[in-house]
Amino acid sequence: MNRNLLFVLSDQFRAMALEDDPVATPVLDRFAEESIVLSQAVSSYPVCSPHRAMLLTGVHPSRNGVFMNLNTANVEHGVRLRDDVPSWARALADSGYDTAWIGKWHLQEPLLPDDEIHGEGRREDGKVWDAWSPPHRRFGFKEWYSHGCCDSHLHPHYWPTEAPRERPDRVHRWSAEHETDVAINFLSRPRANPFALAVSWNPPHQPFDELPPDANRAYAALSPEELLVRPNVAWGTPAADEAAAIAPDYFAAVEAIDAQFGRLLETLDRQGLAEDTIVVFTSDHGMQLGSHGLVYKNVPFEESMRLPCVIRVPGVGGRRTSAMLSSVDIAPTLLGLLGVDVPSGMQGRDLSSVLLGLAEVDRDESALYYCWSPGRDGADMRGVRTHGWKYVVGREPDGRMWQYAIDLQEDPYELHRIEDPRVIAPLASRLVTELAAAGDEWEGMDWVWDQANRG
């Protein structure tokens, strides 16, 4: 029988939480020692829906339809996950897997007024974010216990597989703990087929103060300087003040997530599944926590873009790899690790041979960065990240363009922007090539091409 898959996604769990952040993650630390740790895993669009669409489909935003977060405002701009895109869940279901999704989905466009009435409702920002997903819009997941986007960790709701929109289950328990209970029930059932289970926890995403009763409150005793240890924190700014205020709860949530991950691993051991199950722990994006004078995400900085990505493959020892895994590479790589054919419509790369030590890391590989902003005041951005460099281009609403490069080897905290045309030119050329291959006909492409020819 084919190997199983346990894919765990924790929203807004930044890579630094497993590195230099002052937070305890004993379970994940032990898990990393026996797993493949990808130090260069990045979110190409560090915000929820766009990354989730890419990780599910292996297809870039311009072709999968999800180029901004799914809510009622962005649906008016045409944001919708296309029905005809491939998905790793559908590929596995077609190969005989029992597939299941538990937790946050955030890939279904809200339908008014129905989702406003029966889901989370309308938020203070005037938008409806939460949505029920009909069975034909679950992209290959046969079992279902999910909400669309309900940011209520202590009083969440869920739609089970057969539940209509009008009858969600209302729960009064910390969401990640409850979802882990549901996942343990799934893992404990006897079955004739291999399984692929995705568990998608919303914490440590905000609201940060909605923690489980047994959360570790000791982080509140740390000083701002002890909490925010990155050298690029912009001290003396409102962002640093806000980050220092929320960091104790954020770290408490990270530690609580670590404990829930431990419960899943214990279940695999207890059920005799560990030797037959590939386990993945990752996130959809990070957050700034005061770095560069920012708090949240959706920016081209490492604190937002870099992902924790730890993969345990039975029979493969623990090690670190510098292989660059971007959002669109996740789906084909999962299928490759499971020995299932990758659908022809997926644009990402299958890195399974590299992760298994059967091929060398390609030092010329790169990852794209996206940020759409139609109808808004902010800039549209595109970028490319290689092993050594990052290049970012912005197009303001008035058409003004800007650009910069970062030497990631010499300047890992991104403190010194480079605008030298001799440095910019090859990176601009790389960006044009990568965007064209992705099918992104960005309005700033001609300007970037001009920069490629000026070096």
C-alpha positions as CSV (number, residue, x, y, z in Angstrom):
1,M,0.0,0.0,0.0
2,N,1.2,3.5,-0.8
3,R,2.5,5.8,2.0
4,N,0.1,8.0,3.9
5,L,0.3,11.8,4.2
6,L,-0.3,14.0,7.2
7,F,0.0,17.7,6.0
8,V,-0.1,20.2,8.8
9,L,-0.5,23.9,8.1
10,S,-0.4,26.5,10.9
11,D,-1.5,30.0,9.8
12,Q,1.0,32.9,10.2
13,F,3.6,30.6,11.9
14,R,6.8,32.4,10.9
15,A,10.0,30.5,10.2
16,M,11.8,32.5,12.9
17,A,9.6,30.7,15.5
18,L,11.7,27.6,14.9
19,E,15.0,29.6,14.7
20,D,15.9,32.6,16.8
21,D,12.5,33.7,18.3
22,P,12.4,33.2,22.1
23,V,9.6,30.6,22.0
24,A,9.6,27.0,23.2
25,T,8.8,24.4,20.5
26,P,10.1,21.2,22.0
27,V,8.0,18.9,19.8
28,L,8.9,20.6,16.6
29,D,12.6,20.7,17.6
30,R,12.6,17.0,18.1
31,F,10.6,16.4,14.9
32,A,13.2,18.5,13.0
33,E,16.1,16.4,14.2
34,E,14.6,13.4,12.4
35,S,13.2,15.2,9.4
36,I,14.2,17.2,6.3
37,V,14.4,20.9,7.2
38,L,14.0,23.2,4.3
39,S,15.8,26.4,5.2
40,Q,14.8,28.2,1.9
41,A,11.1,27.5,1.8
42,V,9.3,30.7,0.8
43,S,5.7,31.9,0.3
44,S,5.5,33.6,-3.1
45,Y,2.5,35.6,-1.9
46,P,2.7,35.9,1.9
47,V,-1.0,36.2,2.6
48,C,-3.6,33.4,3.3
49,S,-5.7,32.7,0.1
50,P,-3.1,33.2,-2.6
51,H,-0.5,31.0,-1.0
52,R,-3.1,28.3,-0.1
53,A,-4.3,28.3,-3.7
54,M,-0.7,27.8,-5.0
55,L,0.1,25.1,-2.5
56,L,-3.1,23.2,-3.4
57,T,-2.9,23.5,-7.1
58,G,0.8,24.0,-8.0
59,V,-0.4,26.8,-10.3
60,H,0.5,30.6,-10.2
61,P,-2.1,33.2,-9.2
62,S,-2.6,34.6,-12.8
63,R,-3.8,31.1,-13.8
64,N,-5.5,29.8,-10.6
65,G,-7.6,32.9,-10.1
66,V,-6.7,33.7,-6.5
67,F,-4.6,36.9,-6.7
68,M,-5.8,38.4,-3.5
69,N,-7.5,37.2,-0.2
70,L,-11.0,35.8,-0.7
71,N,-13.6,38.2,0.8
72,T,-16.6,40.0,-0.6
73,A,-14.6,43.1,-1.6
74,N,-12.0,41.2,-3.6
75,V,-14.6,38.9,-5.2
76,E,-15.7,42.1,-7.0
77,H,-12.3,42.1,-8.7
78,G,-12.8,38.6,-9.9
79,V,-10.9,36.7,-7.3
80,R,-12.0,33.0,-7.4
81,L,-10.3,29.7,-7.4
82,R,-10.9,28.3,-10.9
83,D,-12.8,25.0,-11.1
84,D,-10.5,23.6,-13.8
85,V,-7.2,23.8,-11.9
86,P,-5.5,20.6,-10.7
87,S,-5.0,19.8,-7.0
88,W,-2.8,17.4,-5.1
89,A,-5.9,16.2,-3.2
90,R,-7.7,15.3,-6.4
91,A,-4.6,13.5,-7.8
92,L,-4.4,11.5,-4.6
93,A,-8.2,10.8,-4.5
94,D,-8.0,9.5,-8.1
95,S,-5.2,7.2,-7.0
96,G,-7.3,5.6,-4.3
97,Y,-6.4,7.8,-1.2
98,D,-8.9,8.6,1.5
99,T,-8.6,12.4,1.5
100,A,-9.7,14.8,4.3
101,W,-9.4,18.5,5.2
102,I,-9.8,19.7,8.7
103,G,-9.7,23.4,9.8
104,K,-9.3,26.7,8.0
105,W,-9.8,26.6,4.2
106,H,-10.1,30.2,2.9
107,L,-10.3,29.3,-0.8
108,Q,-14.1,29.8,-1.3
109,E,-15.6,33.1,-2.3
110,P,-18.4,34.3,0.1
111,L,-22.0,34.2,-1.3
112,L,-24.2,37.0,-0.1
113,P,-26.4,37.1,1.8
114,D,-26.2,33.4,2.7
115,D,-22.6,33.3,4.0
116,E,-23.1,36.5,6.0
117,I,-26.1,35.0,7.7
118,H,-24.8,31.5,8.4
119,G,-21.1,31.9,8.8
120,E,-18.9,34.3,10.8
121,G,-20.9,37.3,9.6
122,R,-19.6,40.7,8.4
123,R,-16.5,42.0,10.1
124,E,-15.7,45.5,11.3
125,D,-13.9,46.1,8.0
126,G,-17.3,45.8,6.2
127,K,-16.3,42.6,4.5
128,V,-17.5,39.0,4.7
129,W,-14.6,36.6,4.8
130,D,-16.1,33.3,5.9
131,A,-17.8,30.9,3.4
132,W,-19.3,27.5,3.1
133,S,-17.7,25.3,0.4
134,P,-20.1,23.1,-1.5
135,P,-18.8,19.5,-2.1
136,H,-17.9,20.2,-5.8
137,R,-15.6,23.0,-4.6
138,R,-13.5,21.0,-2.2
139,F,-10.9,20.0,-4.9
140,G,-10.6,16.4,-4.1
141,F,-11.0,16.3,-0.3
142,K,-13.7,13.6,0.3
143,E,-14.0,14.2,4.1
144,W,-14.5,17.7,5.3
145,Y,-14.6,19.5,8.6
146,S,-13.9,23.1,7.9
147,H,-14.7,26.8,8.0
148,G,-13.8,29.3,5.3
149,C,-12.1,32.0,7.3
150,C,-13.5,32.3,10.8
151,D,-11.1,34.3,13.0
152,S,-12.6,33.1,16.3
153,H,-10.3,30.7,18.1
154,L,-12.4,30.2,21.2
155,H,-15.8,29.9,19.5
156,P,-15.2,28.5,16.0
157,H,-17.7,26.9,13.7
158,Y,-17.3,24.1,11.2
159,W,-19.2,22.5,8.3
160,P,-18.8,18.7,8.4
161,T,-18.8,16.8,5.1
162,E,-22.6,16.5,4.7
163,A,-23.7,19.7,6.4
164,P,-25.6,22.3,4.4
165,R,-24.6,26.0,4.7
166,E,-27.5,26.6,7.1
167,R,-26.2,24.1,9.8
168,P,-22.6,24.7,10.8
169,D,-21.4,23.0,14.0
170,R,-20.8,25.7,16.8
171,V,-17.9,24.8,19.1
172,H,-16.7,26.4,22.3
173,R,-13.1,25.3,22.6
174,W,-9.8,26.5,21.3
175,S,-9.9,25.8,17.6
176,A,-6.6,24.1,17.1
177,E,-7.2,21.7,20.0
178,H,-10.7,20.8,18.7
179,E,-9.4,20.3,15.2
180,T,-6.7,18.0,16.5
181,D,-9.4,16.0,18.3
182,V,-11.2,15.6,14.9
183,A,-7.9,14.7,13.2
184,I,-7.1,12.1,15.9
185,N,-10.5,10.5,15.3
186,F,-9.7,10.3,11.6
187,L,-6.3,8.8,12.2
188,S,-7.7,6.2,14.7
189,R,-10.2,4.7,12.3
190,P,-9.3,1.4,10.5
191,R,-9.1,1.8,6.7
192,A,-8.3,-0.2,3.7
193,N,-6.8,2.6,1.7
194,P,-3.9,5.0,2.2
195,F,-4.9,8.4,3.6
196,A,-4.0,12.0,2.9
197,L,-5.1,14.2,5.8
198,A,-4.6,18.0,5.9
199,V,-4.9,19.8,9.2
200,S,-5.1,23.5,8.9
201,W,-4.9,25.4,12.2
202,N,-5.8,29.1,12.3
203,P,-3.5,30.1,15.3
204,P,-1.1,31.7,15.8
205,H,-3.0,34.1,13.4
206,Q,-4.9,36.9,15.1
207,P,-6.9,37.4,17.3
208,F,-3.8,36.8,19.4
209,D,-5.4,37.0,22.8
210,E,-7.8,34.1,22.1
211,L,-5.6,31.4,23.7
212,P,-6.3,28.0,25.3
213,P,-6.8,28.0,29.1
214,D,-3.5,26.3,29.7
215,A,-1.5,28.7,27.5
216,N,2.0,29.7,28.7
217,R,1.6,33.3,30.0
218,A,5.2,33.6,31.0
219,Y,6.2,35.4,27.8
220,A,4.4,38.5,29.2
221,A,7.3,38.9,31.7
222,L,9.9,39.4,28.9
223,S,11.0,42.8,27.9
224,P,10.4,44.1,24.3
225,E,14.1,43.6,23.6
226,E,13.9,40.0,24.8
227,L,10.8,39.3,22.7
228,L,11.8,40.9,19.5
229,V,15.4,39.8,18.8
230,R,15.7,40.5,15.0
231,P,18.3,43.2,14.3
232,N,16.0,44.9,11.8
233,V,13.2,45.7,14.4
234,A,12.4,49.4,14.0
235,W,12.6,50.5,17.6
236,G,10.8,53.6,18.5
237,T,8.0,53.1,15.9
238,P,4.3,52.3,16.5
239,A,4.9,49.0,14.8
240,A,7.6,48.0,17.3
241,D,5.3,49.0,20.2
242,E,2.4,47.0,18.7
243,A,4.7,44.0,18.0
244,A,6.0,44.0,21.6
245,A,2.4,44.1,22.9
246,I,1.2,41.1,20.8
247,A,4.4,39.0,20.9
248,P,3.7,37.3,24.3
249,D,0.3,36.0,23.0
250,Y,1.7,35.1,19.6
251,F,4.5,33.1,21.2
252,A,2.1,31.5,23.6
253,A,0.0,30.4,20.6
254,V,3.1,29.0,18.8
255,E,3.9,27.0,21.9
256,A,0.3,25.7,22.1
257,I,0.4,24.7,18.4
258,D,3.6,22.8,19.1
259,A,1.7,20.8,21.8
260,Q,-1.1,20.0,19.4
261,F,1.4,18.8,16.8
262,G,2.8,16.5,19.4
263,R,-0.6,15.0,19.9
264,L,-0.8,14.2,16.2
265,L,2.6,12.5,16.2
266,E,1.7,10.5,19.3
267,T,-1.4,9.3,17.5
268,L,0.6,8.1,14.5
269,D,2.9,6.2,16.9
270,R,0.0,4.7,18.9
271,Q,-1.8,3.6,15.7
272,G,1.3,2.1,14.2
273,L,1.2,4.6,11.3
274,A,4.4,6.5,11.8
275,E,6.5,4.2,9.6
276,D,4.1,4.5,6.7
277,T,3.3,8.2,6.9
278,I,5.0,11.2,5.4
279,V,4.5,14.2,7.8
280,V,4.8,17.8,6.8
281,F,4.7,20.9,9.1
282,T,4.5,24.3,7.4
283,S,2.7,27.6,7.2
284,D,1.1,29.9,4.6
285,H,3.2,32.9,5.6
286,G,5.0,34.6,8.4
287,M,4.7,38.0,10.0
288,Q,6.9,41.0,10.6
289,L,6.6,41.5,14.3
290,G,8.2,44.9,14.2
291,S,10.9,44.2,11.6
292,H,11.2,47.0,9.1
293,G,8.6,49.0,11.0
294,L,5.8,46.6,10.1
295,V,3.7,44.1,12.1
296,Y,1.9,41.8,9.8
297,K,2.6,40.3,6.3
298,N,2.0,40.7,2.6
299,V,5.4,42.4,2.1
300,P,8.6,41.1,0.4
301,F,10.6,40.7,3.5
302,E,12.0,37.4,4.9
303,E,10.0,37.6,8.1
304,S,6.8,37.4,5.9
305,M,8.1,35.3,3.0
306,R,10.1,32.5,4.6
307,L,8.2,29.5,5.8
308,P,8.8,26.8,8.3
309,C,8.9,23.6,6.3
310,V,9.8,20.3,8.0
311,I,9.2,17.0,6.3
312,R,9.6,13.6,7.9
313,V,9.9,10.8,5.4
314,P,10.1,7.2,6.9
315,G,13.6,5.8,6.3
316,V,15.2,9.1,5.5
317,G,17.3,10.6,8.2
318,G,17.2,14.1,9.6
319,R,19.1,16.8,7.7
320,R,18.9,20.4,6.4
321,T,18.6,21.3,2.8
322,S,19.0,24.7,1.0
323,A,16.7,23.6,-1.8
324,M,14.3,26.5,-2.5
325,L,10.7,25.4,-2.2
326,S,8.2,28.1,-3.3
327,S,4.4,28.0,-3.0
328,V,3.8,26.4,-6.4
329,D,6.4,23.7,-5.7
330,I,4.5,22.2,-2.7
331,A,1.8,20.3,-4.6
332,P,4.1,18.5,-7.1
333,T,6.7,17.8,-4.4
334,L,4.1,16.1,-2.2
335,L,2.9,14.0,-5.1
336,G,6.5,13.1,-6.0
337,L,7.2,12.0,-2.4
338,L,4.2,9.7,-2.5
339,G,5.0,8.3,-5.9
340,V,1.9,9.7,-7.6
341,D,2.1,11.2,-11.1
342,V,2.1,15.0,-11.1
343,P,-0.8,16.5,-13.2
344,S,0.4,18.2,-16.4
345,G,-1.3,21.4,-15.5
346,M,0.9,22.0,-12.4
347,Q,3.5,24.7,-13.0
348,G,5.6,24.1,-9.9
349,R,8.7,21.9,-9.6
350,D,8.8,18.4,-8.0
351,L,11.7,18.6,-5.6
352,S,11.2,15.1,-4.1
353,S,14.4,13.7,-5.6
354,V,16.4,16.6,-4.1
355,L,14.7,16.1,-0.7
356,L,15.4,12.4,-0.8
357,G,19.0,13.0,-1.6
358,L,18.8,11.5,-5.1
359,A,19.6,14.8,-6.9
360,E,21.7,17.9,-6.1
361,V,20.3,21.2,-5.1
362,D,19.9,23.5,-8.1
363,R,21.7,26.7,-7.0
364,D,20.2,28.6,-9.9
365,E,16.6,28.0,-8.7
366,S,14.4,30.9,-7.8
367,A,11.0,31.9,-6.3
368,L,8.6,34.6,-7.4
369,Y,7.0,37.2,-5.2
370,Y,3.6,38.6,-5.9
371,C,1.4,41.4,-4.5
372,W,-1.8,42.6,-6.4
373,S,-3.5,45.7,-5.4
374,P,-6.3,46.6,-7.9
375,G,-8.6,49.3,-6.7
376,R,-6.4,50.1,-3.7
377,D,-4.0,52.8,-2.8
378,G,-1.0,50.5,-2.4
379,A,1.5,49.4,-5.0
380,D,1.3,46.3,-7.2
381,M,4.6,44.4,-6.6
382,R,6.6,41.6,-8.2
383,G,9.9,40.1,-7.3
384,V,12.2,37.2,-7.6
385,R,14.3,35.6,-4.9
386,T,17.3,33.5,-5.7
387,H,19.7,31.8,-3.2
388,G,21.8,35.0,-3.1
389,W,19.6,37.8,-4.1
390,K,16.2,39.4,-3.9
391,Y,14.8,41.8,-6.5
392,V,11.6,43.7,-5.9
393,V,9.7,46.0,-8.3
394,G,6.7,48.2,-7.4
395,R,4.1,50.0,-9.5
396,E,2.2,52.8,-7.8
397,P,-1.4,53.6,-8.6
398,D,-0.2,56.7,-10.6
399,G,2.0,54.4,-12.7
400,R,5.3,55.4,-11.0
401,M,7.8,52.5,-10.8
402,W,10.5,51.7,-8.3
403,Q,12.9,48.9,-7.7
404,Y,15.6,47.6,-5.4
405,A,17.8,44.6,-4.9
406,I,19.1,42.9,-1.7
407,D,22.3,40.9,-1.3
408,L,20.9,38.1,0.9
409,Q,24.3,36.6,1.6
410,E,25.9,39.9,2.9
411,D,22.7,41.5,4.2
412,P,20.3,38.7,5.5
413,Y,18.2,41.2,7.5
414,E,17.6,43.4,4.3
415,L,18.9,46.6,5.8
416,H,20.7,48.0,2.6
417,R,18.8,48.4,-0.6
418,I,20.9,48.3,-3.8
419,E,19.9,50.3,-6.9
420,D,23.1,49.9,-9.0
421,P,22.0,49.1,-12.6
422,R,24.8,46.6,-13.0
423,V,23.3,44.6,-10.1
424,I,19.7,45.2,-11.1
425,A,20.0,44.2,-14.8
426,P,20.5,40.4,-14.5
427,L,17.8,40.2,-11.7
428,A,15.4,42.2,-13.8
429,S,16.0,39.8,-16.7
430,R,15.4,36.9,-14.5
431,L,12.1,38.4,-13.2
432,V,10.8,39.0,-16.7
433,T,11.6,35.4,-17.7
434,E,10.0,33.9,-14.6
435,L,6.8,36.0,-14.8
436,A,6.4,35.1,-18.5
437,A,6.8,31.4,-17.6
438,A,4.2,31.8,-14.9
439,G,1.7,33.4,-17.3
440,D,1.6,36.7,-15.5
441,E,1.1,39.6,-17.9
442,W,1.9,42.3,-15.4
443,E,1.6,45.9,-16.4
444,G,5.0,46.8,-15.2
445,M,6.8,44.1,-17.3
446,D,8.0,46.5,-20.1
447,W,9.6,48.8,-17.5
448,V,11.3,45.9,-15.9
449,W,12.6,44.7,-19.3
450,D,14.1,48.2,-19.8
451,Q,16.0,47.8,-16.6
452,A,17.3,44.4,-17.7
453,N,18.9,46.1,-20.7
454,R,20.5,49.0,-18.8
455,G,23.2,47.1,-16.9
